[in-house]
Amino acid sequence: MSKRIIKYKYLEDEILDKVKEYIDGTYKQHYAQGKYQATDMILDTGHGEGFCMGNILKYAMRYGKKNGKNRDDLYKIIHYAIIAICVEIKETDPLEIDTIKFPRRSD
């Protein structure tokens, strides 16, 4: 069976590639160099959903105001939404984690 090629109307495939590049870059930033990021500690205390939703709102409210229409604010919204999805999966169906290739941190 051949794989169906989708012609994305809103450049979703290209934008998702850019989102991945943005997220990859966050793992190279100074606050990601230690053993734990602040995000890890917040998630470990059980405040992950609220933390993610708060940051989504923060960057949505900031978009267009700080540094103009800064595309990085939109990437941050998407990144925090992805983290929120991960939190939701861990809370509602931890067995699903075994079927998803989540990157494991080497501590």
QUIPEKA-V275059 format. One line per field, one symbol per residue. psi: psi as a letter, one per 30 degrees, with the letter a starting at -180 (. if undefined). burial: + if it has 9 or more other ideal C-beta (glycine too) atoms within 8 Angstrom, else -. A space follows every 10 residues. Layout:
psi: ???
burial: ???
This chain:
psi: kkkkkkjkeg geeeeeeeee eeeeefffle fgfaekleee eeefgggeee eeeeeeeefe efkfejhaij feeeeeeeee eeeeeeeeee efifffeffk ikkkkj.
burial: ---------- ----+--++- -++--+---- -+-------- +++----++- +++-++--++ -++------+ --++++++++ ++++-++++- ------+--- -------
